[in-house]
Amino acid sequence: MKKILILTAGFGEGEDVAAWNVRAALEHLAPDATRLEVLDLLDSCYGRFHDLLRHTFQAAINSAPRLWHGFYQLLGHSQFIEGQIDGLTRLRNTLRDVLRSMEPDVVVSTCPIYSFLIEEIYRDGRVRDFTLISLVTDSVVKDSPWARTTCDFFAVANEAAARVLAEAGVPEKKIEVFGFPVQFRPKGRREKEIAPPDLTAKGRARILYLINSARKKSPKLLDRLLEHPDWDVTVCVGRDTDLDEMARTKAATAPERMEVIGNLRDMRRMPQLLREHHIVISKAEAGIVQEAIAARCPMIIHKIGSGQEEGNFSLLREANAGVLAEKPREVIDWLERAFRDEGRLISLWRNNLEPLGKPDSALNLARFILEQAVTAAVPVPKLRALPAPEAADAPSLKTRKPTARFRHLPKKLLLCDLHTHTTWSDGKLTVPEMVDFYGQRGFDCLCITDHLCDPKRLLGKLVNLTGLVIPPGEVEAYFEEIEREKKRAWAKYDLMLMTGVEFNKDGYTAKTSTHLLGVDLKHPIDPSLGIKELIAEIHAQGGLAIASHPHEIQSEWGKNTLYLWEHVDEYAPLIDAWEVANRDDIFNPVGLKKLPFIANSDFHKPKHIHSWKTLLYCEKEAEAIKHCIRVNRDVSITLYRDHRFGLEERQIHLPELEDGPEIVAFAEPSMAATRG
């Protein structure tokens, strides 16, 4: 098993895009022979501070590019990184623990901070027993800190970046030019792609506009774009609700010519969008520029930040495959020129992009990484099922009976998390990333339960505008994406994936607010229904209705939703289970009332994996899992700790049981409560 660790950071989208594209390529080439981890340790260590830092840096890139350029240059000095960034000790210690626990064969770093820290960790003379590859996503790395890092190989985006590193003293034998790792298309896969522009009298120009900067100018530019009846415009506005409302209002005046797709959720849709359009208007972000080059989609850059973005644009300028136009009038002038004479200029730009594109860059880089990895047969510890309880000790607690189809399956100890969130609402990971994250950690059952608000409530209407809940018009797409991932989750990880929703009915006070989980839903449910009607609809689909964080939350992470608890006698006969634990909170009153219980993480970001979870002893089948929760027998909760983060010294080795492997449990500090 080849163990590969990819370290990324959320400061810029280029690093994350590159990291996940390489991961996808590695999985494609060696799905059963590699153990992969993609970690943003800055987020794991600093949480909200890291989010603030990231947003500050992104704002600096947009509004104060000189300040950002100065900071980026300052990162080039290892003394600054080692001694001046507050709290770096925690990051270094966490990285050391990860390396010790995983024992990777290859470490790929997309952020220079990690390379400096690895050098510091091994400064005491210990031998570094893995290959360190720096994945440089900058188009040109002048004044970059990468040249001052110590690693085995530099994987760079282009020859210009290679020259700059060589001039800075990096040995040429360490520099490998692969191109920016754009998303790859497996052979035989057919995707929609527009032909070279045919802008005759019957042809129409297709323009993709990404409003990722210069937001104040965007309304004026949209007005000018709509003045041309032969142009079709697709607009992406991200999570900015004001921009989304503005764009949709303008699109309503010309629905046949303008489409607003809102937030892309992740970069996976970007290559297809670029292939479907003749030209894209955007700022010079690394991921967008490189994906546009691979798709042969010329660019009009309407904003350039100092440093990385200057290098990204220089590629297009030198190849004569794009232009800079900062004012709306200039953008329109260039578009008119590009589409004139049946699109002669567009065709020229597309032809000039072809030699720059490296659509196989991620695959080639993945092959190189696999070559550097040393195969090591390291067994992954597995939890073994506990002995079955005596039949006399398992009377039915409810009248509902399980179906007979799973009775032939063996009972197992199942690790479950039935309350999690993705980028469809306010989570950090996409649905595929959640499957990989939980699957690699050996979970048996995962339910994704993104937020859906009641549009009839005032607060629900307001929250629907934030981009932090499932958009009302995209609920079907949400169900479809989870359904697509179910087969892969089962085939690759033996992970049972369920579709769920957290129905938010927020009032002005805690006692008028309710959050209700619908688990294992088959199709959408109208969130404006009353609570009892919602529960009835959930049960009609065979799903579970679970009271989410029903009691007072002691931590500071969220608001209280106490309506169900205030009316517990009324709703106890209707609700299948109540969360007795949610993330770090324990709700003792739920246990004291002897209500059926489960525990969930309320997962929003990777560090939330360290939280309360549910253990079930039943057959690994959806109906069996739901029946086990309903009757609430052989149900336990455990405070889960991820063994990848330096907990090997706290392993508890239980004696080997008959006909089974050793159990390895990471249980300190932990607590557990069991019913049955």
C-alpha positions as CSV (number, residue, x, y, z in Angstrom):
1,M,0.0,0.0,0.0
2,K,1.5,3.3,-1.1
3,K,0.8,6.1,1.4
4,I,0.6,9.6,-0.1
5,L,-0.1,12.8,1.9
6,I,-1.2,16.0,0.1
7,L,-1.0,19.2,2.2
8,T,-2.9,22.2,1.0
9,A,-4.2,25.5,2.4
10,G,-7.3,27.5,1.7
11,F,-5.6,30.8,1.1
12,G,-6.0,30.6,-2.6
13,E,-8.2,28.4,-4.8
14,G,-5.3,27.4,-7.0
15,E,-3.7,25.3,-4.3
16,D,-6.9,23.5,-3.4
17,V,-7.9,22.8,-7.0
18,A,-4.5,21.4,-7.7
19,A,-4.5,19.2,-4.6
20,W,-7.9,17.6,-5.3
21,N,-7.2,17.2,-9.0
22,V,-4.0,15.3,-8.2
23,R,-5.9,13.2,-5.7
24,A,-8.5,12.3,-8.3
25,A,-5.8,11.3,-10.8
26,L,-4.1,9.1,-8.2
27,E,-7.3,7.4,-7.4
28,H,-7.9,6.8,-11.1
29,L,-4.5,5.2,-11.6
30,A,-4.2,3.1,-8.4
31,P,-7.5,3.0,-6.6
32,D,-6.7,-0.1,-4.6
33,A,-3.0,0.4,-4.1
34,T,-2.8,3.8,-2.4
35,R,-3.9,5.3,0.8
36,L,-4.5,9.0,0.2
37,E,-5.0,12.0,2.5
38,V,-5.6,15.6,1.5
39,L,-5.3,17.8,4.6
40,D,-5.5,21.5,5.3
41,L,-3.7,21.6,8.6
42,L,-4.1,25.3,8.9
43,D,-7.8,24.9,9.0
44,S,-7.5,21.9,11.4
45,C,-5.2,23.9,13.8
46,Y,-6.7,27.3,13.7
47,G,-10.4,26.9,12.7
48,R,-12.2,30.2,12.6
49,F,-8.9,32.2,12.8
50,H,-7.8,30.4,9.6
51,D,-11.1,31.3,8.0
52,L,-10.6,35.0,9.0
53,L,-7.0,34.9,7.8
54,R,-8.1,33.4,4.4
55,H,-10.8,35.9,3.9
56,T,-8.4,38.7,4.9
57,F,-5.8,37.5,2.4
58,Q,-8.4,37.2,-0.4
59,A,-9.6,40.7,0.4
60,A,-6.0,41.9,0.3
61,I,-5.5,40.3,-3.1
62,N,-8.6,42.2,-4.5
63,S,-8.4,45.5,-2.7
64,A,-4.8,45.9,-1.6
65,P,-2.6,44.0,-4.1
66,R,0.6,45.8,-3.1
67,L,0.1,44.7,0.6
68,W,-0.5,41.1,-0.5
69,H,2.6,41.2,-2.8
70,G,4.7,42.4,0.2
71,F,3.4,39.7,2.4
72,Y,4.0,37.1,-0.3
73,Q,7.6,38.3,-0.6
74,L,8.0,38.2,3.2
75,L,7.0,34.5,3.1
76,G,10.3,33.9,1.2
77,H,12.3,34.3,4.4
78,S,12.3,31.1,6.4
79,Q,13.2,33.1,9.6
80,F,9.9,34.9,9.3
81,I,7.9,31.7,8.9
82,E,9.7,30.0,11.8
83,G,9.6,32.9,14.3
84,Q,7.0,35.5,13.4
85,I,3.7,33.8,12.6
86,D,1.8,33.6,15.8
87,G,0.8,30.0,16.8
88,L,3.0,28.3,14.2
89,T,4.2,25.9,17.0
90,R,0.8,24.2,17.0
91,L,0.9,23.7,13.2
92,R,4.4,22.3,13.4
93,N,3.5,19.9,16.2
94,T,0.3,18.8,14.3
95,L,2.3,18.2,11.1
96,R,4.9,16.2,13.1
97,D,2.1,14.0,14.6
98,V,0.5,13.5,11.2
99,L,3.8,12.4,9.7
100,R,4.5,10.1,12.6
101,S,1.1,8.5,12.5
102,M,0.7,8.1,8.7
103,E,4.3,7.3,7.9
104,P,3.8,8.5,4.2
105,D,5.9,7.4,1.3
106,V,5.4,10.7,-0.5
107,V,4.3,14.1,0.8
108,V,3.1,16.6,-1.7
109,S,2.9,20.3,-0.5
110,T,1.0,23.0,-2.3
111,C,1.9,25.6,0.3
112,P,5.5,26.6,1.1
113,I,4.8,26.9,4.8
114,Y,4.6,23.1,5.1
115,S,8.0,22.7,3.4
116,F,9.7,25.1,5.8
117,L,8.1,23.3,8.7
118,I,9.1,19.8,7.5
119,E,12.7,21.1,7.3
120,E,12.4,22.4,10.9
121,I,10.9,19.1,12.1
122,Y,13.9,17.1,10.8
123,R,16.5,19.7,11.7
124,D,17.6,17.5,14.7
125,G,19.4,15.1,12.4
126,R,16.7,12.5,11.9
127,V,16.5,11.0,8.5
128,R,13.4,12.0,6.5
129,D,12.1,8.7,5.1
130,F,9.7,10.0,2.5
131,T,9.9,11.9,-0.7
132,L,8.9,15.6,-0.5
133,I,7.4,17.1,-3.7
134,S,6.6,20.8,-3.8
135,L,3.6,21.4,-6.1
136,V,4.1,25.0,-7.3
137,T,0.8,26.3,-8.7
138,D,2.2,29.8,-9.6
139,S,2.6,30.4,-13.3
140,V,5.7,32.4,-12.6
141,V,7.5,32.1,-9.2
142,K,9.6,35.3,-9.2
143,D,10.2,36.4,-5.6
144,S,8.5,33.2,-4.5
145,P,9.4,31.4,-1.2
146,W,9.5,28.1,-3.0
147,A,13.1,28.7,-4.1
148,R,14.2,28.8,-0.5
149,T,12.5,25.5,0.5
150,T,14.3,22.2,0.8
151,C,12.5,19.3,-1.0
152,D,13.3,16.5,-3.4
153,F,11.4,17.7,-6.4
154,F,9.5,20.8,-7.6
155,A,6.5,20.1,-9.9
156,V,5.9,23.3,-11.7
157,A,3.3,24.6,-14.1
158,N,5.4,25.8,-17.0
159,E,8.9,26.4,-18.4
160,A,8.9,30.0,-17.2
161,A,8.4,28.9,-13.6
162,A,11.2,26.3,-14.1
163,R,13.6,28.9,-15.3
164,V,12.9,31.2,-12.4
165,L,13.6,28.4,-9.9
166,A,16.8,27.4,-11.7
167,E,18.0,31.0,-11.7
168,A,17.3,31.1,-7.9
169,G,19.7,28.2,-7.4
170,V,17.4,25.1,-7.5
171,P,19.2,22.2,-9.2
172,E,17.6,21.5,-12.6
173,K,17.4,17.8,-11.8
174,K,14.9,18.6,-9.1
175,I,12.6,20.6,-11.4
176,E,9.9,18.7,-13.3
177,V,7.5,20.5,-15.7
178,F,4.1,18.8,-15.7
179,G,1.8,21.8,-16.2
180,F,-0.9,22.9,-13.8
181,P,-2.8,19.8,-12.7
182,V,-6.2,20.5,-14.3
183,Q,-9.0,18.0,-14.2
184,F,-8.4,15.0,-16.4
185,R,-11.0,13.3,-18.6
186,P,-10.8,9.5,-18.6
187,K,-10.5,8.0,-22.1
188,G,-13.7,7.1,-23.7
189,R,-15.7,9.7,-21.7
190,R,-17.8,12.0,-23.9
191,E,-18.5,15.5,-22.8
192,K,-20.4,18.3,-24.5
193,E,-18.0,20.7,-26.1
194,I,-18.9,23.6,-28.5
195,A,-17.3,23.5,-31.9
196,P,-15.0,26.3,-33.1
197,P,-17.2,29.4,-33.2
198,D,-19.6,29.6,-36.1
199,L,-20.7,33.2,-35.7
200,T,-22.5,33.7,-38.9
201,A,-26.0,35.2,-39.1
202,K,-27.5,32.2,-37.3
203,G,-24.6,31.7,-34.9
204,R,-24.7,33.0,-31.3
205,A,-21.8,33.9,-29.1
206,R,-21.6,32.2,-25.7
207,I,-20.0,34.2,-22.9
208,L,-19.1,33.0,-19.4
209,Y,-18.9,35.8,-16.8
210,L,-17.4,34.9,-13.4
211,I,-18.0,37.7,-10.9
212,N,-15.1,37.0,-8.7
213,S,-13.8,40.5,-8.3
214,A,-14.7,44.1,-9.4
215,R,-18.2,43.5,-8.0
216,K,-19.2,47.2,-8.1
217,K,-18.7,47.3,-11.8
218,S,-20.6,44.0,-12.5
219,P,-24.2,45.5,-12.8
220,K,-23.0,48.0,-15.5
221,L,-21.1,45.2,-17.4
222,L,-24.2,42.9,-17.3
223,D,-26.3,45.8,-18.7
224,R,-23.9,46.3,-21.6
225,L,-23.7,42.5,-22.3
226,L,-27.5,42.3,-22.5
227,E,-27.5,45.2,-25.1
228,H,-26.2,42.7,-27.7
229,P,-29.1,40.4,-28.8
230,D,-26.7,37.9,-30.4
231,W,-24.8,37.1,-27.2
232,D,-25.8,34.4,-24.7
233,V,-24.4,35.1,-21.2
234,T,-23.9,32.6,-18.3
235,V,-23.1,34.3,-14.9
236,C,-21.6,32.8,-11.8
237,V,-21.9,35.0,-8.7
238,G,-20.6,32.7,-5.9
239,R,-22.1,33.0,-2.5
240,D,-22.7,36.8,-2.6
241,T,-26.5,37.0,-2.1
242,D,-26.7,40.6,-3.2
243,L,-25.0,39.9,-6.5
244,D,-27.1,36.8,-7.0
245,E,-30.3,38.8,-6.5
246,M,-29.0,41.6,-8.8
247,A,-28.0,39.1,-11.6
248,R,-31.3,37.2,-11.4
249,T,-33.3,40.4,-11.6
250,K,-31.4,41.3,-14.8
251,A,-31.7,37.8,-16.2
252,A,-35.5,38.0,-15.8
253,T,-35.5,40.7,-18.4
254,A,-33.9,38.4,-21.0
255,P,-34.4,34.8,-19.8
256,E,-33.7,33.3,-23.2
257,R,-30.2,35.0,-23.3
258,M,-28.9,35.1,-19.8
259,E,-28.6,32.3,-17.2
260,V,-27.5,32.7,-13.6
261,I,-26.0,29.5,-12.1
262,G,-25.1,30.9,-8.7
263,N,-22.5,29.2,-6.6
264,L,-20.5,26.5,-8.4
265,R,-20.1,24.6,-5.0
266,D,-16.7,23.4,-6.2
267,M,-14.5,23.6,-9.3
268,R,-15.6,20.3,-10.8
269,R,-18.1,22.0,-13.1
270,M,-15.7,24.6,-14.3
271,P,-14.0,22.6,-17.1
272,Q,-17.3,21.7,-18.6
273,L,-18.6,25.3,-18.5
274,L,-15.4,26.5,-20.1
275,R,-15.8,24.0,-22.9
276,E,-19.4,25.1,-23.5
277,H,-18.5,28.8,-24.0
278,H,-16.5,30.8,-26.5
279,I,-14.9,33.1,-24.0
280,V,-14.7,33.7,-20.2
281,I,-14.5,37.0,-18.3
282,S,-12.7,36.6,-15.0
283,K,-9.8,37.7,-12.8
284,A,-6.5,35.9,-13.2
285,E,-6.9,33.2,-10.6
286,A,-4.5,30.2,-11.1
287,G,-7.2,27.5,-11.2
288,I,-9.4,29.5,-13.7
289,V,-6.6,30.5,-16.0
290,Q,-5.2,27.0,-16.2
291,E,-8.6,25.3,-16.7
292,A,-9.3,27.9,-19.5
293,I,-6.1,27.1,-21.2
294,A,-6.8,23.3,-21.1
295,A,-10.3,24.0,-22.5
296,R,-9.0,26.3,-25.1
297,C,-11.3,29.1,-23.9
298,P,-9.8,32.6,-24.4
299,M,-10.0,35.0,-21.5
300,I,-10.8,38.6,-20.9
301,I,-9.1,39.5,-17.6
302,H,-10.9,42.3,-15.8
303,K,-8.6,42.4,-12.7
304,I,-5.1,41.4,-11.9
305,G,-3.6,41.2,-8.4
306,S,0.2,41.5,-7.8
307,G,2.3,38.4,-7.6
308,Q,0.7,35.1,-8.7
309,E,-2.0,36.7,-10.9
310,E,0.5,38.8,-12.8
311,G,2.3,35.6,-13.8
312,N,-1.0,33.9,-14.7
313,F,-2.0,36.7,-17.1
314,S,1.5,36.9,-18.6
315,L,1.0,33.4,-20.0
316,L,-2.1,34.5,-21.9
317,R,-0.6,37.8,-23.0
318,E,2.6,36.2,-24.3
319,A,0.6,33.6,-26.2
320,N,-1.8,36.2,-27.6
321,A,-4.7,34.2,-26.1
322,G,-6.3,36.8,-23.9
323,V,-6.5,40.5,-23.0
324,L,-6.8,42.8,-20.0
325,A,-9.9,45.0,-19.9
326,E,-10.6,46.6,-16.5
327,K,-13.5,48.8,-17.4
328,P,-16.9,47.5,-18.6
329,R,-16.6,49.6,-21.8
330,E,-13.2,48.0,-22.6
331,V,-14.6,44.5,-22.0
332,I,-17.5,45.2,-24.5
333,D,-15.1,46.6,-27.0
334,W,-12.9,43.5,-26.9
335,L,-15.9,41.2,-27.2
336,E,-17.1,43.0,-30.2
337,R,-13.7,42.7,-31.8
338,A,-13.4,39.0,-30.9
339,F,-16.8,38.1,-32.5
340,R,-16.4,40.3,-35.6
341,D,-15.7,38.7,-39.0
342,E,-17.4,35.4,-37.9
343,G,-15.1,35.1,-34.9
344,R,-11.7,35.4,-36.5
345,L,-10.0,36.7,-33.4
346,I,-11.7,34.1,-31.2
347,S,-10.4,31.3,-33.5
348,L,-6.9,32.8,-33.4
349,W,-6.9,32.9,-29.6
350,R,-8.2,29.3,-29.4
351,N,-5.4,28.1,-31.8
352,N,-2.8,29.9,-29.7
353,L,-4.0,28.2,-26.5
354,E,-3.6,24.7,-27.9
355,P,0.2,24.3,-27.4
356,L,-0.1,25.7,-23.8
357,G,-2.7,23.2,-22.6
358,K,-1.7,20.1,-20.8
359,P,-4.9,18.2,-20.2
360,D,-3.0,15.1,-19.0
361,S,-0.9,17.1,-16.4
362,A,-2.7,15.7,-13.4
363,L,-2.3,12.1,-14.6
364,N,1.4,12.6,-15.5
365,L,2.1,14.1,-12.1
366,A,0.2,11.3,-10.4
367,R,2.3,8.7,-12.3
368,F,5.5,10.5,-11.1
369,I,4.2,10.5,-7.5
370,L,3.5,6.8,-7.6
371,E,7.0,6.2,-8.9
372,Q,8.5,7.9,-5.9
373,A,6.4,6.0,-3.4
374,V,7.8,2.9,-1.8
375,T,5.4,0.1,-1.4
376,A,4.8,-1.0,2.2
377,A,2.3,-3.6,3.3
378,V,0.8,-1.9,6.4
379,P,-2.6,-3.5,7.4
380,V,-5.3,-1.1,8.3
381,P,-6.8,-1.9,11.7
382,K,-10.5,-2.8,11.7
383,L,-13.1,-2.9,14.4
384,R,-14.5,-6.4,15.0
385,A,-18.1,-7.0,15.8
386,L,-19.0,-7.7,19.5
387,P,-20.6,-11.0,20.5
388,A,-24.3,-11.1,19.7
389,P,-26.6,-10.5,22.7
390,E,-28.8,-13.2,24.0
391,A,-32.2,-13.4,22.3
392,A,-33.9,-13.2,25.7
393,D,-32.2,-9.8,26.3
394,A,-33.6,-8.3,23.1
395,P,-37.3,-7.7,23.4
396,S,-39.0,-5.4,20.8
397,L,-39.4,-1.9,22.2
398,K,-41.7,-0.7,19.4
399,T,-44.3,-2.4,17.2
400,R,-42.4,-1.6,14.0
401,K,-40.7,-4.7,12.6
402,P,-37.6,-4.9,10.4
403,T,-37.9,-6.3,6.9
404,A,-36.8,-9.9,6.4
405,R,-34.4,-9.2,3.6
406,F,-31.4,-8.4,5.8
407,R,-31.9,-11.2,8.4
408,H,-29.4,-13.5,6.6
409,L,-26.6,-10.8,7.1
410,P,-24.3,-11.0,10.1
411,K,-24.6,-8.4,12.8
412,K,-21.6,-6.0,13.1
413,L,-20.5,-3.1,15.1
414,L,-21.2,-0.1,12.9
415,L,-19.7,3.4,13.2
416,C,-22.3,5.9,12.1
417,D,-22.6,9.7,11.6
418,L,-26.1,10.8,10.6
419,H,-25.8,14.6,10.8
420,T,-23.3,16.2,8.4
421,H,-23.1,19.2,6.1
422,T,-21.4,19.8,2.7
423,T,-20.9,22.8,0.4
424,W,-24.6,22.4,-0.6
425,S,-25.2,24.5,2.6
426,D,-22.6,25.7,5.1
427,G,-20.1,22.9,5.0
428,K,-16.5,22.9,3.8
429,L,-16.4,19.7,1.8
430,T,-18.3,18.6,-1.3
431,V,-20.3,15.4,-1.3
432,P,-17.5,13.4,-3.0
433,E,-15.0,14.8,-0.6
434,M,-17.2,13.8,2.3
435,V,-17.4,10.2,1.0
436,D,-13.7,10.0,0.8
437,F,-13.1,11.7,4.2
438,Y,-15.4,9.3,6.0
439,G,-14.7,6.3,3.9
440,Q,-10.9,6.5,4.6
441,R,-11.7,6.5,8.3
442,G,-13.6,3.3,8.2
443,F,-17.1,4.6,8.9
444,D,-19.9,2.3,8.0
445,C,-22.8,4.7,7.6
446,L,-22.9,8.3,6.7
447,C,-26.0,10.5,6.2
448,I,-25.6,14.0,4.6
449,T,-28.1,16.4,6.0
450,D,-27.7,19.8,4.5
451,H,-29.9,22.7,5.8
452,L,-33.2,23.4,4.1
453,C,-35.2,26.4,5.4
454,D,-38.9,27.0,5.8
455,P,-39.6,29.7,3.1
456,K,-42.9,30.7,4.8
457,R,-41.0,32.0,7.9
458,L,-39.4,35.4,7.7
459,L,-36.0,34.1,9.0
460,G,-36.2,31.3,6.5
461,K,-36.7,33.7,3.7
462,L,-33.7,35.7,4.8
463,V,-31.5,32.7,5.3
464,N,-32.4,31.4,1.8
465,L,-30.6,34.5,0.5
466,T,-27.3,33.8,2.3
467,G,-26.1,30.8,0.2
468,L,-25.7,28.9,3.5
469,V,-28.6,26.5,2.9
470,I,-29.7,24.4,0.0
471,P,-31.2,26.8,-2.6
472,P,-34.9,26.1,-3.0
473,G,-34.5,25.6,-6.7
474,E,-31.7,23.1,-6.4
475,V,-33.1,20.5,-3.9
476,E,-33.6,18.0,-6.7
477,A,-29.9,18.4,-7.8
478,Y,-28.8,17.9,-4.2
479,F,-30.7,14.5,-4.0
480,E,-29.3,13.5,-7.4
481,E,-25.7,14.2,-6.5
482,I,-25.9,12.1,-3.3
483,E,-27.6,9.3,-5.2
484,R,-24.7,9.3,-7.7
485,E,-22.2,9.0,-4.9
486,K,-23.9,6.1,-3.2
487,K,-22.5,3.4,-5.6
488,R,-18.9,4.7,-5.4
489,A,-19.1,4.9,-1.6
490,W,-20.2,1.3,-1.3
491,A,-17.9,-0.1,-3.9
492,K,-14.8,1.7,-2.7
493,Y,-15.2,2.0,1.0
494,D,-18.0,-0.3,2.0
495,L,-19.7,2.9,3.2
496,M,-23.4,3.1,3.3
497,L,-24.4,6.7,2.2
498,M,-27.8,8.1,3.0
499,T,-29.6,11.2,1.7
500,G,-31.0,13.4,4.4
501,V,-32.0,17.0,5.2
502,E,-31.9,19.2,8.3
503,F,-35.2,21.0,8.2
504,N,-34.7,24.5,9.7
505,K,-37.7,26.1,11.3
506,D,-36.1,29.1,13.0
507,G,-38.2,31.5,15.1
508,Y,-37.2,34.7,16.9
509,T,-36.4,32.8,20.1
510,A,-34.8,29.5,21.0
511,K,-38.2,28.2,22.3
512,T,-39.8,28.8,18.9
513,S,-37.0,27.3,16.8
514,T,-36.7,23.7,15.6
515,H,-34.1,21.7,13.7
516,L,-35.4,18.3,12.5
517,L,-33.3,15.7,10.7
518,G,-34.9,13.6,8.0
519,V,-32.6,10.5,7.5
520,D,-32.6,8.2,4.5
521,L,-35.0,10.2,2.3
522,K,-35.9,9.0,-1.1
523,H,-37.2,12.3,-2.6
524,P,-37.5,16.0,-1.5
525,I,-40.1,17.1,1.0
526,D,-41.8,20.5,1.1
527,P,-39.9,22.4,4.0
528,S,-42.9,24.7,4.6
529,L,-45.0,21.8,6.0
530,G,-45.8,21.9,9.7
531,I,-43.5,19.8,12.0
532,K,-46.0,16.9,12.4
533,E,-46.6,16.9,8.6
534,L,-42.9,16.8,8.0
535,I,-42.5,13.9,10.4
536,A,-45.3,12.0,8.6
537,E,-43.7,12.6,5.2
538,I,-40.4,11.4,6.5
539,H,-42.0,8.2,7.8
540,A,-43.9,7.7,4.6
541,Q,-40.6,7.4,2.8
542,G,-39.3,4.9,5.4
543,G,-36.9,7.5,6.9
544,L,-36.0,8.5,10.4
545,A,-37.2,11.7,12.1
546,I,-34.5,12.8,14.6
547,A,-34.6,15.8,16.9
548,S,-31.4,17.8,16.2
549,H,-29.5,19.3,19.2
550,P,-32.8,19.5,21.1
551,H,-31.5,20.9,24.4
552,E,-29.3,23.8,25.5
553,I,-25.9,23.9,23.7
554,Q,-23.1,24.6,26.1
555,S,-20.5,25.4,23.5
556,E,-20.5,28.7,21.5
557,W,-20.8,27.2,18.0
558,G,-24.5,27.6,17.4
559,K,-27.9,28.8,18.6
560,N,-30.4,26.8,20.7
561,T,-33.4,25.2,19.1
562,L,-35.7,24.2,22.0
563,Y,-39.2,24.0,20.6
564,L,-39.3,20.2,20.5
565,W,-38.0,19.9,24.0
566,E,-40.5,22.4,25.3
567,H,-43.2,20.1,23.8
568,V,-41.4,16.8,24.4
569,D,-44.5,14.9,25.6
570,E,-46.3,15.9,22.5
571,Y,-43.6,14.9,20.1
572,A,-41.9,11.9,21.9
573,P,-44.3,9.4,20.3
574,L,-43.6,10.8,16.8
575,I,-39.9,11.2,16.8
576,D,-37.6,8.2,16.2
577,A,-34.6,9.4,18.1
578,W,-33.2,12.4,19.9
579,E,-29.6,13.6,19.8
580,V,-28.2,12.9,23.2
581,A,-24.9,14.3,22.0
582,N,-24.0,16.7,19.3
583,R,-20.4,17.5,18.4
584,D,-19.0,18.3,21.9
585,D,-22.2,18.7,23.8
586,I,-24.0,16.1,26.0
587,F,-27.7,16.6,26.6
588,N,-28.2,14.8,29.9
589,P,-32.0,15.5,30.1
590,V,-32.5,13.4,27.0
591,G,-30.9,10.4,28.8
592,L,-32.8,11.1,32.0
593,K,-36.1,10.9,30.2
594,K,-35.0,7.6,28.7
595,L,-35.8,8.8,25.1
596,P,-34.4,6.9,22.2
597,F,-31.0,8.5,21.4
598,I,-28.2,8.8,19.0
599,A,-25.1,11.0,18.8
600,N,-23.8,12.9,15.8
601,S,-21.0,15.3,14.8
602,D,-23.0,18.0,13.1
603,F,-20.0,18.0,10.8
604,H,-19.2,21.2,8.9
605,K,-15.4,21.1,8.6
606,P,-12.7,18.4,8.9
607,K,-11.8,19.2,12.5
608,H,-15.4,18.3,13.5
609,I,-14.6,14.6,13.0
610,H,-13.4,14.8,16.6
611,S,-16.8,14.6,18.1
612,W,-19.6,12.3,19.4
613,K,-20.7,9.4,17.1
614,T,-23.1,6.5,17.2
615,L,-22.2,2.8,17.4
616,L,-24.9,0.3,16.3
617,Y,-24.8,-3.5,16.6
618,C,-26.9,-4.7,13.7
619,E,-26.7,-5.9,10.2
620,K,-25.0,-3.5,7.7
621,E,-28.2,-2.7,5.7
622,A,-30.3,0.5,5.6
623,E,-33.5,-1.0,7.0
624,A,-31.6,-2.8,9.8
625,I,-29.8,0.4,10.8
626,K,-33.0,2.4,10.9
627,H,-34.8,-0.4,12.9
628,C,-31.9,-0.5,15.4
629,I,-32.3,3.2,16.0
630,R,-36.1,3.1,16.2
631,V,-36.1,0.3,18.8
632,N,-33.0,1.9,20.4
633,R,-31.4,-1.4,21.5
634,D,-27.7,-2.2,21.0
635,V,-27.1,1.5,20.5
636,S,-24.0,3.2,21.9
637,I,-22.3,6.6,21.7
638,T,-18.5,7.2,21.6
639,L,-16.3,10.3,21.6
640,Y,-14.4,9.7,18.3
641,R,-10.8,10.7,17.9
642,D,-9.0,10.4,14.5
643,H,-6.0,8.1,14.7
644,R,-4.2,10.1,12.0
645,F,-3.4,12.9,14.3
646,G,-0.7,11.6,16.6
647,L,-2.8,9.4,18.8
648,E,-0.9,6.2,18.3
649,E,0.6,6.5,21.8
650,R,-3.0,6.3,23.2
651,Q,-4.0,3.1,21.4
652,I,-5.7,0.5,23.4
653,H,-5.0,-3.0,22.2
654,L,-7.7,-5.4,23.1
655,P,-6.9,-9.2,23.1
656,E,-7.7,-11.0,19.9
657,L,-11.1,-12.6,19.9
658,E,-12.1,-15.9,18.5
659,D,-11.9,-16.0,14.7
660,G,-11.3,-12.3,14.4
661,P,-8.5,-9.7,14.1
662,E,-7.3,-7.5,16.8
663,I,-9.4,-4.5,17.8
664,V,-7.6,-1.2,17.8
665,A,-9.6,1.6,19.5
666,F,-8.5,5.2,20.0
667,A,-10.4,5.9,23.1
668,E,-8.5,8.4,25.3
669,P,-9.8,10.8,26.1
670,S,-13.3,9.3,25.4
671,M,-16.5,8.5,27.0
672,A,-19.2,6.0,26.0
673,A,-22.7,5.2,26.9
674,T,-24.6,2.1,25.8
675,R,-28.2,1.0,25.7
676,G,-29.0,-2.7,25.4
